Amino acid sequence: MAFNRGRIWLGGLVGGVVWTGWSFIVGRYVITDARYVAAQNAGLFLKTPRYPFFVGEWIALLFILAIAVAHLYAWARAGLGPGPGTALKVGFLAGFFAGFPGNFGQATWSPVSRAIPFGWMVEMWLGAILAALVAGALYKVPSPAADMHPAGTPAPSKI
C-alpha cells in the first residue's frame, strides 16, 4: 500500500499548529496563570524552568506528536477506512496514551491543585484528537499517476 507522505507531513504540521493553539488555550484559560503562580509561591513548582527554552521545546514536542498522529492515521485508515471516525479513534487512543496515565498519577500524588494535571490531560487528549482530525481531513491517497514516469512506465519504488 502506498502512502502519501507529503500529505502525512502536511497533516502533521497543520495538526501541530492546531495542537499548539489548543495547548495555549488550555494553559491560559483552563489551568490559568494564577494556579501556576500559586503552585510556584507554595514551593510546589519551580519559579524558573530547568530547561531554559521550555516553551519552544514544548511546541516542538507537540509538532512531533502531531506528525506521529498523522502517520498513525494514514496507517490505520487501511484497516479502518478513511474518514473522521478513524481519525477520532486514532486521536482518542493517542491522546489517552499521551495524557491520561501520567496526569492521573499527578492528580493522585502531587500536592498541586487537581485542576493542573486535569488541564494537562485535557490538553494532551483533546489535542491529539484535534491533530488526528486535521490529519484525516488533509490526507489524500496518492494518485496512480504520481507513481508513473512521464513516459508511462512505473516509477522506481520510494522506500
KOLVEX-707590 format. One record per residue (C-alpha): residue in three letters; x, y, z. Coordinates in steps of 0.25 Angstrom, whole numbers, plus 5000, padded with zeros to 4 digits. Example, Ala and Ser with C-alpha at 12.3 -4.5 7.8 and 13.67 -1.06 7.14 Angstrom:
BEGIN
residuo:ALA | east:5049 | north:4982 | up:5031
residuo:SER | east:5055 | north:4996 | up:5029
***
This chain:
BEGIN
residuo:MET | east:5000 | north:5000 | up:5000
residuo:ALA | east:5005 | north:5014 | up:4996
residuo:PHE | east:5005 | north:5025 | up:5006
residuo:ASN | east:5004 | north:5040 | up:5002
residuo:ARG | east:5016 | north:5044 | up:5011
residuo:GLY | east:5014 | north:5059 | up:5007
residuo:ARG | east:5000 | north:5059 | up:5012
residuo:ILE | east:5004 | north:5052 | up:5025
residuo:TRP | east:5015 | north:5063 | up:5027
residuo:LEU | east:5005 | north:5074 | up:5023
residuo:GLY | east:4994 | north:5068 | up:5033
residuo:GLY | east:5005 | north:5066 | up:5044
residuo:LEU | east:5010 | north:5081 | up:5042
residuo:VAL | east:4996 | north:5087 | up:5042
residuo:GLY | east:4992 | north:5078 | up:5053
residuo:GLY | east:5004 | north:5083 | up:5061
residuo:VAL | east:4999 | north:5097 | up:5059
residuo:VAL | east:4985 | north:5093 | up:5064
residuo:TRP | east:4990 | north:5086 | up:5076
residuo:THR | east:5000 | north:5097 | up:5080
residuo:GLY | east:4988 | north:5107 | up:5079
residuo:TRP | east:4979 | north:5097 | up:5088
residuo:SER | east:4991 | north:5096 | up:5097
residuo:PHE | east:4991 | north:5111 | up:5099
residuo:ILE | east:4976 | north:5112 | up:5101
residuo:VAL | east:4977 | north:5101 | up:5112
residuo:GLY | east:4989 | north:5107 | up:5119
residuo:ARG | east:4983 | north:5121 | up:5119
residuo:TYR | east:4968 | north:5119 | up:5121
residuo:VAL | east:4966 | north:5105 | up:5127
residuo:ILE | east:4978 | north:5104 | up:5137
residuo:THR | east:4981 | north:5119 | up:5137
residuo:ASP | east:4993 | north:5126 | up:5141
residuo:ALA | east:4988 | north:5128 | up:5155
residuo:ARG | east:4989 | north:5113 | up:5158
residuo:TYR | east:5003 | north:5112 | up:5153
residuo:VAL | east:5007 | north:5125 | up:5161
residuo:ALA | east:5000 | north:5119 | up:5174
residuo:ALA | east:5008 | north:5106 | up:5172
residuo:GLN | east:5021 | north:5113 | up:5170
residuo:ASN | east:5019 | north:5122 | up:5182
residuo:ALA | east:5015 | north:5110 | up:5190
residuo:GLY | east:5028 | north:5103 | up:5186
residuo:LEU | east:5022 | north:5092 | up:5178
residuo:PHE | east:5027 | north:5097 | up:5165
residuo:LEU | east:5040 | north:5103 | up:5161
residuo:LYS | east:5040 | north:5118 | up:5158
residuo:THR | east:5049 | north:5117 | up:5146
residuo:PRO | east:5049 | north:5104 | up:5137
residuo:ARG | east:5060 | north:5094 | up:5138
residuo:TYR | east:5061 | north:5095 | up:5123
residuo:PRO | east:5062 | north:5110 | up:5118
residuo:PHE | east:5055 | north:5108 | up:5105
residuo:PHE | east:5044 | north:5100 | up:5111
residuo:VAL | east:5033 | north:5107 | up:5103
residuo:GLY | east:5040 | north:5105 | up:5089
residuo:GLU | east:5043 | north:5091 | up:5093
residuo:TRP | east:5029 | north:5088 | up:5097
residuo:ILE | east:5024 | north:5093 | up:5084
residuo:ALA | east:5034 | north:5085 | up:5076
residuo:LEU | east:5029 | north:5072 | up:5084
residuo:LEU | east:5015 | north:5076 | up:5080
residuo:PHE | east:5019 | north:5076 | up:5066
residuo:ILE | east:5026 | north:5063 | up:5067
residuo:LEU | east:5014 | north:5057 | up:5073
residuo:ALA | east:5004 | north:5062 | up:5063
residuo:ILE | east:5013 | north:5057 | up:5052
residuo:ALA | east:5013 | north:5043 | up:5059
residuo:VAL | east:4998 | north:5044 | up:5060
residuo:ALA | east:4997 | north:5047 | up:5045
residuo:HIS | east:5005 | north:5035 | up:5042
residuo:LEU | east:4996 | north:5027 | up:5051
residuo:TYR | east:4984 | north:5032 | up:5044
residuo:ALA | east:4990 | north:5028 | up:5030
residuo:TRP | east:4994 | north:5014 | up:5035
residuo:ALA | east:4980 | north:5012 | up:5042
residuo:ARG | east:4972 | north:5016 | up:5030
residuo:ALA | east:4976 | north:5004 | up:5022
residuo:GLY | east:4969 | north:4995 | up:5032
residuo:LEU | east:4958 | north:5004 | up:5038
residuo:GLY | east:4955 | north:5012 | up:5025
residuo:PRO | east:4957 | north:5027 | up:5023
residuo:GLY | east:4949 | north:5038 | up:5030
residuo:PRO | east:4947 | north:5045 | up:5043
residuo:GLY | east:4943 | north:5032 | up:5050
residuo:THR | east:4956 | north:5026 | up:5048
residuo:ALA | east:4963 | north:5040 | up:5052
residuo:LEU | east:4955 | north:5040 | up:5065
residuo:LYS | east:4959 | north:5026 | up:5068
residuo:VAL | east:4974 | north:5029 | up:5066
residuo:GLY | east:4973 | north:5043 | up:5073
residuo:PHE | east:4966 | north:5037 | up:5085
residuo:LEU | east:4976 | north:5026 | up:5087
residuo:ALA | east:4988 | north:5034 | up:5084
residuo:GLY | east:4983 | north:5045 | up:5094
residuo:PHE | east:4979 | north:5035 | up:5104
residuo:PHE | east:4993 | north:5029 | up:5104
residuo:ALA | east:5000 | north:5043 | up:5104
residuo:GLY | east:4991 | north:5050 | up:5114
residuo:PHE | east:4984 | north:5040 | up:5124
residuo:PRO | east:4993 | north:5031 | up:5132
residuo:GLY | east:5004 | north:5042 | up:5136
residuo:ASN | east:4993 | north:5052 | up:5139
residuo:PHE | east:4985 | north:5042 | up:5147
residuo:GLY | east:4997 | north:5040 | up:5155
residuo:GLN | east:5000 | north:5054 | up:5157
residuo:ALA | east:4985 | north:5057 | up:5161
residuo:THR | east:4987 | north:5045 | up:5171
residuo:TRP | east:5000 | north:5048 | up:5177
residuo:SER | east:5004 | north:5063 | up:5175
residuo:PRO | east:5000 | north:5073 | up:5185
residuo:VAL | east:4997 | north:5083 | up:5174
residuo:SER | east:4982 | north:5087 | up:5170
residuo:ARG | east:4976 | north:5075 | up:5163
residuo:ALA | east:4972 | north:5086 | up:5152
residuo:ILE | east:4986 | north:5086 | up:5147
residuo:PRO | east:4988 | north:5071 | up:5144
residuo:PHE | east:4974 | north:5071 | up:5139
residuo:GLY | east:4977 | north:5082 | up:5130
residuo:TRP | east:4989 | north:5075 | up:5125
residuo:MET | east:4981 | north:5063 | up:5122
residuo:VAL | east:4971 | north:5071 | up:5114
residuo:GLU | east:4982 | north:5078 | up:5107
residuo:MET | east:4988 | north:5065 | up:5102
residuo:TRP | east:4976 | north:5056 | up:5100
residuo:LEU | east:4968 | north:5066 | up:5092
residuo:GLY | east:4980 | north:5072 | up:5085
residuo:ALA | east:4983 | north:5058 | up:5080
residuo:ILE | east:4968 | north:5057 | up:5075
residuo:LEU | east:4969 | north:5070 | up:5068
residuo:ALA | east:4982 | north:5067 | up:5062
residuo:ALA | east:4977 | north:5054 | up:5057
residuo:LEU | east:4964 | north:5060 | up:5051
residuo:VAL | east:4973 | north:5071 | up:5044
residuo:ALA | east:4982 | north:5060 | up:5038
residuo:GLY | east:4970 | north:5052 | up:5034
residuo:ALA | east:4964 | north:5064 | up:5027
residuo:LEU | east:4976 | north:5067 | up:5019
residuo:TYR | east:4980 | north:5053 | up:5016
residuo:LYS | east:4978 | north:5049 | up:5001
residuo:VAL | east:4982 | north:5035 | up:4995
residuo:PRO | east:4993 | north:5037 | up:4985
residuo:SER | east:4988 | north:5037 | up:4971
residuo:PRO | east:4993 | north:5025 | up:4962
residuo:ALA | east:4999 | north:5036 | up:4952
residuo:ALA | east:5008 | north:5040 | up:4963
residuo:ASP | east:5015 | north:5026 | up:4962
residuo:MET | east:5017 | north:5027 | up:4947
residuo:HIS | east:5029 | north:5034 | up:4939
residuo:PRO | east:5024 | north:5044 | up:4928
residuo:ALA | east:5027 | north:5033 | up:4918
residuo:GLY | east:5016 | north:5024 | up:4925
residuo:THR | east:5026 | north:5014 | up:4931
residuo:PRO | east:5025 | north:5011 | up:4946
residuo:ALA | east:5034 | north:5020 | up:4955
residuo:PRO | east:5044 | north:5013 | up:4964
residuo:SER | east:5039 | north:5010 | up:4978
residuo:LYS | east:5041 | north:5020 | up:4988
residuo:ILE | east:5045 | north:5013 | up:5001
***
